[in-house]
Amino acid sequence: MWEKVLWSDETKVELFGHNSKKYVWRKNNTAHHQKNTIPTVMHGGGSIMLWGCFSSAGTGALVKIEGIMNSSKYQSILAQNPQASARKLNMRRNFIFQHDNDPKHTSKSTKEWLHWKKIKVWEWPSQSPDLNPIENLWGDLKRAVHRRCPRNLTDLECFCEEEWANLAKSKCASMVLPDESHLTWTQLPPKKNHFGHIYASSF
């Protein structure tokens, strides 16, 4: 089942985020020496908003969100990306699209749009945003981008696109496919005369 799911979400990536902290060894009273400081970026810092998706087969589209995200803008992103990503990842037409319960995802117009496009949507548990395994990939993406020390928002967007494409397929698979170490075998009632198994998901 899990290989049928196309996971999606939005995230904010900061030019100077928490993951971009730098540490140096220095002598006392030299904190402000040039070699012990990080140069400021022209025109300040800033951030970009991204929408992305992935499956157990790898990463799909990554889109920069311009302006404020509302239902209309969200639908324009959906018009160009989930189905194209599913094809790229060799998913069948009956793939299951996942998004959380953000109001723009669950608005009447978005639901109608998804129904019109015949996109099957996974009913997401209420108040459960942290269950989405894409959160782990966002963390990997941000760490990889900040290791490259982007100097401006153009660099930031470019590095995000490159690092998203470079995320290993094995990493994506490990986020959603059950690990054998999590499998627990249990015997069914004797009259069934066979064994079954249950497992806890890897996220």
Phi, psi and omega per residue, in radians:
M1 nan -0.759 -3.017
W2 -1.071 -0.550 -3.129
E3 -1.215 -0.180 3.103
K4 -1.521 -0.182 -2.996
V5 -1.591 2.297 3.000
L6 -1.834 1.927 -3.067
W7 -1.543 2.521 -3.114
S8 -2.539 2.810 3.103
D9 -3.079 2.972 3.021
E10 -1.976 2.704 3.067
T11 -2.661 2.747 3.055
K12 -1.857 2.299 3.099
V13 -2.014 2.099 -3.109
E14 -1.594 2.570 3.096
L15 -1.081 -0.770 3.031
F16 -2.087 1.512 -3.111
G17 -1.616 -3.111 -3.136
H18 -1.094 -0.493 -3.088
N19 -1.441 0.006 -3.095
S20 -1.828 0.300 3.127
K21 -1.136 2.488 3.114
K22 -2.087 2.522 3.133
Y23 -2.165 2.504 3.137
V24 -2.382 2.649 2.957
W25 -1.544 2.262 -3.115
R26 -2.551 2.812 3.067
K27 -1.412 2.844 3.095
N28 -1.023 2.505 3.073
N29 1.129 0.460 3.095
T30 -2.125 0.334 -3.060
A31 -1.033 -0.556 -3.056
H32 -1.747 0.137 3.050
H33 -1.156 2.548 -3.032
Q34 -0.960 -0.698 -3.083
K35 -1.214 -0.254 -3.127
N36 -1.823 0.226 -3.125
T37 -2.194 2.819 3.076
I38 -1.789 2.211 -3.136
P39 -1.028 2.524 3.075
T40 -1.303 2.740 -3.130
V41 -1.633 2.414 3.101
M42 -1.005 2.410 3.114
H43 1.148 0.380 3.046
G44 1.469 -2.964 -3.112
G45 -1.555 -1.983 3.122
G46 2.060 -3.061 -3.105
S47 -2.756 2.926 3.029
I48 -2.284 2.631 3.066
M49 -1.798 2.395 -3.095
L50 -2.237 2.570 2.923
W51 -2.026 2.367 3.126
G52 -2.544 2.931 3.101
C53 -2.570 2.777 3.091
F54 -2.760 2.895 3.030
S55 -2.391 -3.094 3.110
S56 -1.124 -0.265 -3.126
A57 -1.570 -0.133 3.138
G58 2.448 -3.026 -3.118
T59 -1.483 2.536 3.057
G60 -1.765 -2.483 -3.080
A61 -1.221 2.662 2.981
L62 -2.291 2.153 -2.999
V63 -2.196 2.296 3.026
K64 -1.373 2.304 -3.131
I65 -1.640 2.075 3.126
E66 -1.620 2.230 3.092
G67 1.307 -2.769 -3.091
I68 -1.475 2.296 3.130
M69 -1.431 2.117 3.041
N70 -2.267 -3.089 -3.087
S71 -1.040 -0.722 -3.120
S72 -1.113 -0.798 3.141
K73 -1.171 -0.661 3.118
Y74 -1.066 -0.745 3.134
Q75 -1.145 -0.570 3.089
S76 -1.182 -0.588 3.055
I77 -1.180 -0.771 3.134
L78 -1.112 -0.548 -3.111
A79 -1.115 -0.454 -3.033
Q80 -1.912 -0.233 -2.887
N81 -2.098 -0.962 -3.029
P82 -0.974 -0.834 -3.114
Q83 -1.167 -0.659 3.088
A84 -1.145 -0.705 3.117
S85 -1.152 -0.697 3.118
A86 -1.063 -0.710 3.104
R87 -1.143 -0.759 -3.140
K88 -1.048 -0.645 -3.091
L89 -1.574 0.190 3.108
N90 1.007 0.650 3.054
M91 -1.566 2.604 -3.137
R92 -1.301 2.916 -3.104
R93 -1.099 -0.395 -3.117
N94 -1.585 0.493 3.094
F95 -1.079 2.743 -3.134
I96 -1.870 2.174 -3.110
F97 -1.625 2.273 3.125
Q98 -1.955 2.301 2.874
H99 -2.582 2.802 -3.058
D100 -1.450 -2.947 -3.028
N101 -1.660 0.496 3.029
D102 -0.989 2.461 -3.087
P103 -0.922 -0.624 -3.136
K104 -1.260 -0.378 3.090
H105 -1.400 -0.545 -3.025
T106 -1.885 0.151 3.125
S107 -1.097 2.755 -3.127
K108 -1.023 -0.746 -3.101
S109 -1.168 -0.646 3.116
T110 -1.198 -0.746 3.100
K111 -1.057 -0.733 3.127
E112 -1.144 -0.680 3.139
W113 -1.113 -0.809 3.136
L114 -1.105 -0.680 3.102
H115 -1.136 -0.737 3.133
W116 -1.091 -0.650 3.135
K117 -1.462 -0.031 3.123
K118 1.023 0.692 3.074
I119 -1.655 2.084 -3.139
K120 -1.320 2.237 -3.063
V121 -1.982 2.352 3.070
W122 -1.312 2.221 3.095
E123 -1.264 1.970 -3.011
W124 -1.555 2.416 3.121
P125 -1.071 2.458 3.132
S126 -1.182 2.527 3.096
Q127 0.963 0.717 -3.138
S128 -2.299 0.859 -3.083
P129 -1.153 -0.497 -3.052
D130 -1.329 -0.100 3.099
L131 -1.311 -0.301 -3.053
N132 -1.245 2.057 -3.106
P133 -1.155 -0.228 3.120
I134 -1.141 -0.369 3.110
E135 -1.031 -0.623 3.102
N136 -1.154 -0.672 3.118
L137 -1.213 -0.647 3.074
W138 -1.022 -0.731 3.117
G139 -1.080 -0.780 3.104
D140 -1.076 -0.741 -3.132
L141 -1.059 -0.852 -3.079
K142 -1.125 -0.697 3.106
R143 -1.123 -0.750 3.139
A144 -1.120 -0.721 -3.132
V145 -1.151 -0.786 -3.076
H146 -1.251 -0.412 3.027
R147 -1.113 -0.423 -3.132
R148 -1.545 -0.028 3.059
C149 0.894 1.129 3.096
P150 -1.041 2.434 -3.080
R151 -1.593 -0.387 -3.093
N152 -2.713 3.123 -3.070
L153 -1.187 -0.495 3.077
T154 -1.131 -0.806 3.057
D155 -1.031 -0.772 -3.086
L156 -1.019 -0.823 3.134
E157 -1.126 -0.758 -3.131
C158 -1.095 -0.807 -3.125
F159 -1.138 -0.645 3.103
C160 -1.067 -0.793 -3.140
E161 -1.086 -0.760 -3.107
E162 -1.180 -0.798 -3.093
E163 -1.236 -0.559 3.075
W164 -1.108 -0.763 3.132
A165 -1.161 -0.467 -3.082
N166 -1.534 -0.127 3.126
L167 -1.055 2.287 -3.024
A168 -1.140 2.442 3.087
K169 -1.060 -0.618 3.139
S170 -1.121 -0.589 3.088
K171 -1.149 -0.781 3.123
C172 -1.055 -0.769 -3.134
A173 -1.103 -0.702 -3.107
S174 -1.155 -0.370 -3.141
M175 -1.289 -0.449 -2.989
V176 -2.212 -0.392 -3.117
L177 -1.593 2.441 -3.105
P178 -1.122 2.394 3.095
D179 -1.478 2.454 -3.139
E180 -1.033 -0.481 -3.139
S181 -1.206 -0.262 3.138
H182 -1.680 0.020 -3.098
L183 -1.402 2.417 3.077
T184 -2.221 2.104 -3.101
W185 -1.561 2.438 3.141
T186 -2.466 2.503 -3.126
Q187 -1.496 2.342 3.067
L188 -1.374 2.944 3.105
P189 -0.901 2.501 -3.056
P190 -0.878 -0.642 -3.079
K191 -1.096 -0.353 3.115
K192 -1.332 -0.521 3.063
N193 1.025 0.588 3.025
H194 -2.753 3.017 -3.093
F195 -1.889 2.637 3.037
G196 -2.286 -3.122 3.097
H197 -2.544 2.710 3.019
I198 -2.208 2.727 3.110
Y199 -2.586 2.728 3.022
A200 -1.642 2.379 -3.126
S201 -1.126 2.719 -3.054
S202 -1.423 0.157 3.036
F203 -2.348 nan nan
